[in-house]
Amino acid sequence: MVDITHKSPTLRTATAQAIVKVSKQETIDAINNKTVPKGDVFEMSRAAGLLGIKQTPYLLPDCHPLPIEFTGVEYQINGLEITILMTVKTIYKTGVEVEAMHGASVVALNMYDMLKPIDKQVEIGSIKLLEKRGGKSTFHKNSGAGLKASVIVCSDTISAGKKEDKAGKAIINKLKECEVTIGEYTIIPDEKDIIRDKAITNSQQDFDLIIYTGGTGLSKRDVTPETLIPLFERQIPGIEEAIRSYGQTRTPYSMLSRSVAGVINNTLVLALPGSTKGAEESMEAIFPAILHIYGVLKGERH
């Protein structure tokens, strides 16, 4: 199965359709009057559809087992056609489109099975996804095109040439995925004056985003948060919480990180962990959803 461990749970909704077409009005009348020999067609097919949804990952090998938190089945009769609408909801890392389509298909098949004794020309058609919501397609602005970023690595050992930078490069890779232009990539020691000067200078230039990596730990030389917070015009606790919450589900040590986020001169400034894994996971936690902030800073509505 596809690896979804890097994703975050969001509300996922999908609605699928299937159409059952009968050959005579008498079949529709039997359904409505509940005189079909095998029983109540709509209710029994509804139950079959719910079972079908729950069995989806056992029949389709690439579908992840996931908690189904709501299912709804609606029927619409138009002449000799019965439209089945199957809605599925969950809060999870991946969508429920296939579950909704599978459920609608099973409802249609069960209707066919129940109706075939009284109508030999029942047809099933138009099984398709009508709508999906949740995940990147709904909540994320996928493109950072037109934005320019500065990536600053804070590390005494890397600046002294004793160690190779990997965290900064991981951040750059994620930014490039989001189509953000890299305007600066630099390595500096853990010195307050240098950290402060870079933040002030870059925020006064045309950088939309400044990302520091390193200096967010608990050693005496980890001074990035203390240096940046006094410069923030507005701190953004939600970003900080999202980073630590995402990390804590993957390592028990995420709570020790002191990542911070804030705005200086309408430039978003982030201070992320200096470890490669910490930097990667922090970027996964907030990108590309964080790009929505640029519309907000310009006065657009949420």
C-alpha positions in Angstrom: 0.0 0.0 0.0 1.0 3.6 -0.5 2.8 5.1 2.5 0.5 7.7 4.2 2.4 8.0 7.5 3.6 11.5 6.6 0.0 12.7 6.1 -2.2 14.4 8.8 -5.8 13.4 9.5 -8.5 15.7 8.2 -12.2 15.4 7.7 -12.7 13.4 4.5 -16.0 13.1 2.7 -17.0 11.4 -0.5 -20.3 11.0 -2.3 -20.7 8.4 -5.1 -23.6 7.5 -7.4 -24.9 4.3 -9.0 -28.0 4.1 -11.2 -30.3 1.1 -11.3 -32.7 1.0 -14.3 -35.8 -1.2 -14.3 -37.9 -2.1 -17.4 -41.4 -1.4 -16.1 -43.4 0.8 -13.8 -44.7 -2.3 -12.0 -41.2 -2.9 -10.6 -41.1 0.7 -9.2 -44.5 0.2 -7.7 -43.4 -3.1 -6.0 -40.4 -1.4 -4.5 -42.5 1.5 -3.1 -45.2 -0.8 -1.9 -42.7 -3.2 -0.3 -44.2 -6.2 -2.2 -41.0 -7.5 -3.7 -40.9 -11.2 -2.7 -37.4 -10.9 -1.3 -38.3 -8.0 1.1 -37.9 -4.3 1.5 -35.5 -3.5 -1.4 -34.4 -0.1 -0.1 -33.6 -1.1 3.5 -32.0 -4.4 2.7 -29.8 -2.8 0.0 -28.9 0.0 2.4 -27.6 -2.6 4.9 -25.7 -4.4 2.1 -24.1 -1.1 1.1 -22.9 -0.5 4.7 -21.3 -3.9 4.8 -19.7 -3.3 1.4 -18.1 -0.1 2.6 -16.7 -1.8 5.7 -15.3 -4.7 3.5 -13.5 -2.4 1.0 -9.9 -2.8 2.2 -10.4 -6.6 2.3 -11.3 -6.7 -1.3 -9.2 -4.0 -2.9 -5.5 -4.5 -1.9 -4.4 -0.9 -2.1 -7.2 0.5 0.1 -6.1 1.3 3.7 -8.2 0.0 6.6 -9.7 3.2 8.1 -12.4 4.1 10.6 -15.8 4.8 8.9 -17.5 7.5 11.0 -20.6 8.1 8.9 -22.4 6.5 6.0 -25.6 7.8 4.4 -27.7 6.2 1.6 -30.3 8.1 -0.4 -32.5 7.0 -3.2 -34.0 9.2 -6.0 -36.6 7.7 -8.3 -36.9 9.3 -11.8 -39.2 7.4 -14.1 -37.7 3.9 -14.3 -34.3 4.9 -12.9 -33.3 4.7 -9.3 -30.3 6.9 -8.4 -28.3 5.7 -5.4 -26.3 8.3 -3.5 -23.7 7.0 -1.1 -21.9 9.4 1.3 -19.0 8.3 3.5 -17.2 10.4 6.1 -14.1 9.8 8.2 -11.3 11.8 9.9 -8.2 10.1 8.6 -5.1 10.5 6.5 -6.6 9.3 3.3 -9.8 9.7 1.4 -12.9 7.6 1.2 -13.8 7.9 -2.5 -13.3 4.2 -3.2 -15.3 3.2 -0.1 -18.2 5.4 -1.3 -18.1 4.0 -4.9 -17.8 0.4 -3.6 -20.8 1.0 -1.2 -22.9 2.4 -4.1 -22.0 -0.5 -6.2 -23.0 -3.1 -3.6 -26.3 -1.3 -3.0 -27.0 -1.5 -6.8 -26.0 -5.2 -6.9 -28.2 -6.0 -4.0 -31.1 -4.2 -5.7 -30.5 -6.2 -8.8 -30.5 -9.5 -6.9 -33.7 -8.7 -5.1 -35.5 -7.4 -8.3 -34.5 -10.1 -10.8 -37.4 -12.5 -9.9 -39.9 -9.8 -11.0 -37.9 -8.0 -13.7 -35.5 -9.8 -16.0 -34.2 -6.6 -17.6 -32.8 -4.6 -14.6 -29.6 -2.7 -15.5 -26.8 -1.1 -13.4 -24.9 1.9 -14.8 -23.2 5.2 -14.1 -21.2 4.3 -11.1 -19.1 7.3 -10.4 -17.7 9.7 -7.8 -19.7 12.9 -7.5 -17.8 14.8 -4.9 -14.9 14.5 -2.5 -13.6 16.8 0.2 -10.7 16.8 2.6 -6.9 16.6 2.4 -4.8 18.7 -0.1 -7.5 19.1 -2.7 -9.7 21.1 -0.2 -7.5 22.7 2.4 -4.2 23.3 0.8 -3.0 25.9 -1.6 -0.6 23.6 -3.4 1.5 26.2 -5.2 3.9 28.7 -3.7 4.7 30.1 -7.1 5.7 33.7 -6.8 7.0 33.3 -3.2 10.7 33.7 -2.3 12.3 32.0 0.7 15.5 32.3 2.7 16.8 29.1 4.4 19.3 29.7 7.2 21.1 26.9 8.9 22.1 27.7 12.5 24.9 25.4 13.6 28.4 26.0 15.1 29.6 22.6 13.8 28.3 23.0 10.3 29.5 26.6 9.9 32.9 25.4 11.0 33.0 22.8 8.3 32.9 19.8 10.8 29.6 18.5 9.6 27.5 18.4 6.5 24.2 20.2 6.4 21.2 17.9 5.6 18.3 19.6 7.4 18.6 22.8 5.3 18.7 20.8 2.1 15.6 18.8 3.2 13.8 22.1 3.8 14.8 23.4 0.4 13.5 20.2 -1.3 10.1 20.6 0.3 10.0 24.3 -0.7 10.8 23.3 -4.3 8.0 20.8 -4.3 5.7 23.7 -3.4 7.2 25.8 -6.2 8.7 28.3 -3.7 11.8 30.1 -5.1 15.0 29.8 -3.0 16.5 33.2 -2.8 19.1 32.5 -0.1 20.7 29.4 1.5 23.3 30.2 4.1 24.9 28.6 7.1 25.7 30.7 10.3 26.9 29.9 13.8 24.6 29.9 16.8 25.2 33.6 17.6 22.3 35.8 18.6 23.6 38.9 16.7 24.0 37.0 13.4 20.6 35.3 13.8 18.9 38.6 14.6 20.6 40.5 11.8 19.6 37.9 9.2 16.0 38.1 10.3 15.8 41.9 10.2 17.7 42.3 6.9 15.8 39.6 5.0 12.4 40.7 6.3 13.2 44.2 5.0 14.0 42.8 1.6 11.7 40.9 -0.7 11.6 37.6 1.1 8.2 36.2 1.8 9.5 33.4 4.0 12.5 32.9 6.3 13.2 29.5 7.7 15.8 28.8 10.3 16.8 25.3 11.1 18.8 24.6 14.2 19.1 26.2 17.6 15.7 25.1 18.9 16.9 22.5 21.4 17.8 22.9 25.1 21.5 23.4 25.1 23.1 26.7 26.1 24.0 27.4 22.5 20.4 26.9 21.3 19.3 30.5 21.1 17.3 30.8 17.9 13.8 31.1 19.6 15.0 33.6 22.2 16.5 35.7 19.4 13.5 35.7 17.1 10.6 36.0 19.5 11.3 39.7 20.5 11.4 40.5 16.8 8.0 39.1 16.0 5.2 41.6 15.5 2.8 38.6 15.9 3.6 35.1 17.0 1.6 32.3 15.5 1.1 29.6 18.2 -1.0 27.4 15.9 1.9 26.7 13.6 4.1 25.8 16.5 1.5 23.5 18.0 0.9 21.8 14.6 4.7 21.1 14.3 5.0 19.6 17.7 1.7 17.7 17.5 2.7 16.1 14.2 6.2 15.2 15.5 4.9 13.8 18.8 3.0 11.1 17.0 6.2 10.0 15.5 8.8 10.4 18.3 8.3 11.0 22.0 11.0 13.7 21.9 9.2 16.2 19.8 7.9 17.9 22.9 11.4 19.0 23.7 11.7 21.1 20.5 11.1 24.8 20.8 10.1 25.6 17.2 8.6 29.1 16.9 6.7 30.9 14.2 5.9 34.6 13.7 5.6 37.6 11.3 8.1 40.3 10.8 7.3 43.0 8.3 4.7 40.7 6.7 7.4 38.1 6.3 6.7 34.7 7.8 9.6 33.5 9.9 9.9 29.9 11.1 12.5 28.3 13.4 12.6 24.5 12.9 14.7 21.7 14.5 18.2 21.2 13.3 18.0 17.4 12.9 17.2 16.2 9.4 14.3 14.2 10.5 12.9 17.0 12.7 13.2 19.5 9.8 11.6 17.1 7.3 8.7 16.2 9.7 8.1 19.9 10.6 7.9 20.8 6.9 5.5 17.9 6.3 3.3 19.1 9.2 2.7 22.5 7.9 3.3 22.6 4.1 1.6 23.3 1.8 -1.3 24.4 4.1 0.8 27.1 5.6 0.9 28.9 2.2 -2.7 30.0 2.9 -1.2 32.6 5.2 0.0 34.8 2.3 -3.6 35.5 1.2 -4.5 36.3 4.8 -1.6 38.7 5.2 -2.9 40.5 2.1 -6.4 40.9 3.6 -8.2 38.0 1.8 -10.9 36.2 3.7 -10.3 32.7 5.0 
